[in-house]
Amino acid sequence: MRAGQDELIRDGSARRGGRRALAAAVLVAAMALTSACTGGGDKSSSWQGGGDGGEKAPKAAATISEPAADAKDVPATTAITFTTTEAQQTAVELKDAAGKPVEGEMTADGKSWQPTAALAYAETYTATVTATGDDGKPATATSTFTTMAKPSKQVRVSSFLGDNQVVGVGMPLIVKFGRAIPEDYRDDLQRRMTVTAKPAQEGIWHWISPTEVHYRPKTFWKANSTVSYTVRAGGLPLGDGWYGRSDLTVDIKIGPSFVMTVDNATKRMTVTKDGKKVKTILVSLGKKSTPSSSGTMVVIEKLRHTVFDTMEELGPEEGYRTEIDYAQRLTWGGEFIHAAPWSEGVQGTTNVSHGCVNVSMKDGNWLFSNTRLGDPITVKGTERKLKNGNGWTDWNMSWDEYVKGSALPYEPADATPSAEPTA
């Protein structure tokens, strides 16, 4: 089951057949692995060649190390790990008890094969690795094993975004877990979290908290990209006897590049779309006692009409209860872009807000009609710096800072120096 389009928070759902997975029998051409392995006489390898005809045994050999033959209680997320020698071609096949092939793909190092989705619980499977050398003769290794029973303690996996949503170029991918993931298990989980963007873009996962992980590319998403992300958590051990409840896959689309930049020195917002300046908007930012935050934020939610009520927080002397139009949240602390007709006379010259970006009714309507969740806004030159974690502040960190939040070491895609966010 895929994440539904009509929900904001989606449960992960087990998927027996991934659309993007390779066929169950994966052929890796011209792959000669040099790892040590047993010869053709090993019980896990066999050759169906003639005996009396004097035909020579295959030059290639294959051995399956995990799961071991006849293994029981194998995790549902198991990979087929193997070694080969003298192999020009290697194919891996996994079938269930009924003989139905399981979809999967070879790992990047070519030493194991990973099912696309979690295997069924309490099911028997047979893995076959076939290695063919330059003599054209295949050598096979097989392993039949049984997966674990369904665990009683399962961790829910959910995505903030659902299928087919269109979001801004600053939108982080957000995955949440129903239970804190211990640090020792995050690297294994992150290995099973993949992101595919078209066109390809470098990015990384960053753990916001033990229950939430985000992903962002090195620079803003390229306009009109398509992005697919998968979390293969089903059956994965997650500490203290807990296992992932299900796998999750979500497909989204990135919209046009719509970037807002606010300069406190000029009290103006500059708006660019796909790299071209399209509008300049007069603003009023937070007054000195309640300054706006300087930093890079993104639109978190959009409210056509709402009420700001700070009476309980600030008390009767400083608090207020005001109806607001065209509100776009930027921080959890209550900073918004919104229409403020009461400050139109000083917009562009004086800061009078309680930290929000005030614009006119006309400009508020225009912005509200053009923005999407995840569209970025950078505010410059105010008295207060944005605090990381106060909103989706993924872009308020440099790339070097961001990669430190990964549970896996960062491996640069190339030697190009990291760049700050660009449209």
C-alpha positions in Angstrom: 0.0 0.0 0.0 1.3 3.4 -0.9 0.9 6.6 1.1 -2.4 8.1 0.2 -2.7 11.5 -1.4 -5.6 12.6 0.8 -3.9 12.3 4.2 -1.3 14.7 5.8 0.4 12.1 8.0 0.7 8.7 6.4 1.4 5.3 7.9 4.1 3.2 6.2 2.6 0.2 4.5 4.1 -3.1 3.5 4.7 -3.4 -0.3 5.2 -6.9 -1.7 6.3 -5.5 -5.1 8.3 -2.3 -5.5 7.8 -0.5 -8.8 11.4 0.6 -9.0 12.9 -2.7 -8.0 15.0 -4.7 -10.4 13.9 -8.2 -11.4 14.4 -10.9 -8.8 17.1 -12.5 -11.0 19.6 -9.7 -11.1 22.4 -10.0 -13.7 25.6 -8.1 -13.0 27.8 -8.2 -16.1 31.5 -8.3 -16.1 31.7 -8.4 -12.3 34.6 -10.3 -11.0 34.7 -10.4 -7.2 38.1 -11.4 -5.7 36.8 -12.4 -2.2 38.0 -15.7 -0.9 35.5 -18.5 -1.2 35.3 -22.3 -1.1 35.8 -24.4 -4.2 33.3 -26.3 -6.2 33.2 -29.1 -3.6 31.5 -26.9 -0.9 28.0 -28.2 -0.1 26.5 -24.8 -0.8 27.9 -24.9 -4.4 27.0 -27.3 -7.1 27.7 -27.9 -10.7 25.4 -29.9 -12.9 28.0 -31.1 -15.4 28.6 -34.5 -17.0 30.7 -36.9 -15.1 31.7 -39.7 -17.5 32.4 -37.4 -20.4 35.4 -35.9 -18.8 33.9 -32.4 -18.9 35.8 -30.0 -16.7 34.2 -28.3 -13.6 33.2 -24.6 -13.9 36.0 -22.1 -13.3 33.7 -19.9 -11.3 32.4 -20.8 -7.8 29.7 -19.3 -5.5 29.0 -19.5 -1.8 26.1 -18.0 0.2 27.2 -16.9 3.7 23.9 -15.4 4.9 21.3 -16.6 5.5 22.9 -20.0 6.3 21.2 -23.1 4.9 18.3 -24.2 7.1 18.5 -21.1 9.2 15.4 -20.3 11.3 14.1 -17.0 12.7 15.8 -15.0 10.0 14.9 -11.3 10.1 12.4 -10.3 7.5 14.9 -7.7 6.2 17.6 -10.1 5.5 19.9 -9.7 2.5 21.4 -12.5 0.5 25.1 -12.2 1.2 27.5 -14.2 -1.0 31.0 -14.5 -2.5 32.1 -15.6 -5.9 35.4 -16.4 -7.6 36.3 -16.2 -11.3 32.9 -14.9 -12.1 32.2 -12.9 -15.2 28.5 -12.8 -14.5 26.5 -13.2 -11.3 22.8 -13.7 -10.9 20.7 -13.9 -7.7 17.3 -15.4 -7.4 15.0 -15.6 -4.3 11.7 -17.6 -4.3 9.1 -18.2 -1.7 7.7 -21.6 -0.7 5.3 -21.6 -3.6 8.1 -20.9 -6.1 7.1 -17.2 -6.6 10.1 -15.0 -7.3 10.8 -12.1 -4.9 11.8 -8.8 -6.4 15.1 -7.2 -5.2 18.4 -5.6 -6.3 22.1 -6.0 -6.0 23.8 -3.7 -3.4 26.3 -1.2 -4.7 29.3 -3.3 -3.6 28.0 -6.3 -5.5 28.4 -8.6 -2.5 24.8 -9.0 -1.5 21.3 -8.8 -2.8 18.5 -6.9 -1.0 14.8 -7.7 -1.4 12.8 -4.7 -2.5 10.3 -5.1 0.4 10.4 -6.9 3.8 9.9 -10.7 3.4 6.7 -12.3 4.8 6.9 -13.6 8.4 7.2 -17.3 9.2 7.8 -18.1 5.5 10.3 -20.4 3.9 12.5 -19.0 1.0 15.2 -20.4 -1.2 18.0 -18.2 -2.4 20.1 -19.2 -5.5 23.3 -17.5 -6.6 24.7 -18.4 -10.0 28.2 -17.5 -11.0 29.4 -17.9 -14.6 33.1 -17.7 -15.6 34.7 -17.0 -18.9 34.3 -20.7 -19.8 30.5 -20.1 -19.9 29.8 -22.8 -17.3 27.5 -21.8 -14.4 28.2 -22.7 -10.7 25.4 -22.3 -8.2 25.0 -22.0 -4.5 21.6 -22.4 -2.7 20.3 -21.7 0.8 16.8 -22.4 2.1 15.8 -20.6 5.2 12.7 -19.6 7.3 11.9 -16.1 8.4 11.0 -15.1 12.0 7.4 -15.0 13.3 5.6 -11.7 13.3 6.9 -9.6 16.2 4.5 -8.3 18.9 6.4 -5.0 19.3 6.3 -2.9 16.1 7.4 0.7 15.4 5.1 2.8 13.3 6.7 4.6 10.3 5.0 7.7 8.8 5.7 10.4 6.3 4.6 14.1 6.5 4.2 14.2 2.7 2.0 11.9 0.6 2.0 10.7 -2.9 1.7 13.3 -5.7 2.1 16.4 -3.5 3.7 19.3 -5.2 6.1 21.2 -2.8 8.6 24.0 -2.8 12.3 23.8 -3.6 13.2 24.0 0.1 10.9 21.2 1.3 12.7 18.6 3.4 11.6 15.0 3.3 10.2 14.2 6.8 10.0 10.7 8.2 8.7 10.0 11.7 8.8 7.0 14.0 6.3 6.0 16.6 9.2 5.2 19.1 12.6 6.6 19.7 15.3 4.9 17.6 18.4 4.1 19.6 21.6 5.6 18.2 23.1 2.1 17.6 20.3 1.2 15.3 20.0 4.4 13.2 22.8 3.6 10.8 21.2 0.2 9.9 17.9 1.9 9.4 19.4 4.8 7.4 21.0 2.2 5.0 17.5 1.2 4.1 16.3 4.7 3.5 16.8 5.7 -0.1 15.9 8.8 -2.1 15.8 9.0 -5.9 15.5 12.3 -7.7 15.1 13.1 -11.4 17.3 14.8 -12.3 19.8 13.3 -9.8 20.7 15.5 -6.9 23.1 15.0 -4.0 21.6 14.9 -0.5 21.7 13.3 2.9 19.5 12.3 5.9 19.8 14.3 9.1 18.4 13.1 12.4 16.4 15.9 14.0 15.5 13.8 17.0 15.3 10.1 18.0 11.9 10.0 16.4 12.3 12.2 13.4 14.7 12.3 10.4 14.8 14.8 7.5 16.4 14.7 4.1 17.6 17.7 2.0 19.7 18.0 -1.1 23.0 19.9 -1.0 21.4 23.0 -2.6 17.7 23.7 -3.1 15.8 21.0 -5.1 15.9 21.7 -8.8 12.6 23.1 -10.0 10.1 20.6 -11.4 12.0 17.6 -10.2 10.4 14.3 -9.3 11.4 12.7 -6.0 10.8 9.2 -4.6 11.8 8.1 -1.2 11.6 4.7 0.4 12.0 3.5 4.0 12.5 -0.3 4.2 11.7 -0.6 7.9 9.4 -3.6 7.8 10.8 -6.3 10.1 14.0 -4.4 10.8 15.3 -4.7 14.4 15.1 -1.3 16.0 16.3 -2.1 19.5 14.9 -3.6 22.7 12.9 -6.2 20.9 11.1 -3.7 18.6 10.9 -4.1 14.9 9.7 -1.8 12.1 6.0 -2.3 11.3 6.1 -1.8 7.6 7.9 -0.3 4.6 7.0 3.1 3.2 7.4 4.6 -0.3 6.3 8.2 -1.3 6.5 10.0 -4.6 6.3 13.7 -4.8 7.0 16.5 -7.2 9.0 19.7 -6.8 7.3 22.8 -8.1 8.8 26.0 -9.6 11.6 27.7 -7.8 9.8 30.4 -5.7 12.2 32.1 -3.4 11.6 35.0 -1.0 14.3 37.2 0.5 13.6 39.9 3.1 16.2 42.6 3.9 15.6 44.5 7.2 17.8 47.4 5.9 15.4 48.2 3.1 12.2 46.7 4.6 11.5 45.0 1.3 10.9 41.4 0.2 12.3 40.4 -3.2 10.6 37.4 -4.9 12.2 35.4 -7.6 10.6 32.6 -9.7 12.8 30.2 -11.5 15.7 32.6 -11.0 14.0 35.7 -12.3 12.9 38.6 -10.1 9.1 38.9 -10.3 8.1 41.2 -7.5 9.3 43.6 -4.7 7.0 43.8 -1.7 7.1 46.4 1.2 7.3 44.8 4.6 7.2 45.6 8.3 9.2 43.2 10.5 9.3 42.7 14.3 9.9 45.8 16.4 12.9 45.9 18.7 11.2 44.2 21.7 9.9 41.4 19.5 12.4 41.1 16.5 11.9 38.8 13.5 14.4 36.0 13.2 17.2 36.2 10.7 17.9 33.0 8.9 16.5 30.7 6.2 13.1 29.2 6.8 10.4 27.5 4.7 6.6 27.8 4.6 5.3 25.2 7.0 1.5 25.7 6.7 -0.9 28.1 5.0 -4.0 29.5 6.7 -6.4 31.6 4.5 -8.0 33.0 7.7 -7.1 32.5 11.3 -6.9 34.2 14.7 -3.7 35.1 16.5 -4.3 34.8 20.2 -1.4 35.6 22.6 -3.5 36.6 25.6 -2.6 33.6 27.7 1.1 33.7 26.6 1.7 37.5 27.0 -1.0 38.5 29.4 -3.7 41.3 29.1 -1.2 44.2 28.8 1.0 42.8 26.0 -1.3 40.1 24.6 -3.7 40.4 21.7 -6.4 38.6 19.8 -6.5 39.5 16.1 -8.1 38.1 13.0 -5.5 37.4 10.3 -5.7 36.8 6.6 -3.2 35.0 4.3 -1.1 33.6 7.1 1.9 31.4 6.2 3.8 29.9 9.2 7.6 30.0 9.2 8.5 28.9 12.8 6.9 26.9 15.6 7.4 30.0 17.8 4.8 31.9 15.9 6.5 33.9 13.1 4.4 34.1 9.9 4.1 36.0 6.6 0.7 37.5 6.7 -1.5 40.4 5.6 -1.5 43.3 8.1 -3.8 46.1 6.8 -3.2 48.1 10.1 0.6 48.5 9.3 0.3 49.3 5.6 1.1 52.9 6.2 4.6 52.0 7.7 5.4 49.0 5.6 8.7 49.7 3.8 9.9 52.1 6.5 9.2 51.0 10.1 9.1 47.7 12.0 6.0 47.4 14.2 5.1 43.6 14.2 5.5 41.0 17.0 8.1 39.1 14.9 6.1 38.4 11.7 6.6 39.6 8.2 3.8 42.1 7.6 2.6 42.7 4.1 -0.4 44.5 2.6 -3.7 42.7 1.9 -3.0 42.8 -1.8 0.5 41.4 -1.5 -0.6 38.9 1.1 -3.2 37.6 -1.3 -0.7 37.4 -4.1 1.9 35.6 -2.0 -0.7 33.1 -0.7 -1.8 32.3 -4.2 1.7 31.6 -5.4 3.5 29.8 -2.6 3.6 26.1 -1.6 4.7 24.3 1.5 8.5 24.2 1.4 9.0 27.5 -0.4 12.0 29.1 1.2 12.3 32.6 2.7 15.5 34.2 4.0 15.3 37.1 6.4 18.5 39.2 6.8 19.7 41.9 9.2 17.4 41.6 12.2 18.5 41.6 15.9 17.8 37.9 16.5 19.2 34.8 14.8 16.9 31.9 13.9 17.3 29.0 16.3 17.7 25.7 14.6 14.7 23.5 15.3 12.3 26.4 15.4 10.5 25.3 12.3 11.9 23.3 9.4 15.3 24.9 9.7 17.2 22.4 7.5 18.4 25.2 5.3 19.5 27.4 8.2 22.5 25.0 8.5 25.5 24.9 6.2 26.0 21.7 4.3 29.0 20.8 6.5 26.8 21.2 9.6 23.9 19.3 8.1 25.9 16.1 7.2 26.9 15.9 10.9 23.3 14.8 11.7 23.6 11.7 9.5 24.0 8.3 11.2 26.3 7.3 8.3 29.5 8.9 7.2 29.1 11.4 4.4 30.6 10.4 1.1 30.8 13.3 -1.3 29.4 12.7 -4.8 32.5 14.5 -6.3 35.3 16.9 -5.3 33.3 20.0 -5.9 33.3 22.3 -2.9 29.9 22.5 -1.0 27.7 25.4 -1.9 25.2 27.3 0.1 21.5 27.1 -0.8 20.7 28.5 -4.2 17.4 28.9 -6.2 
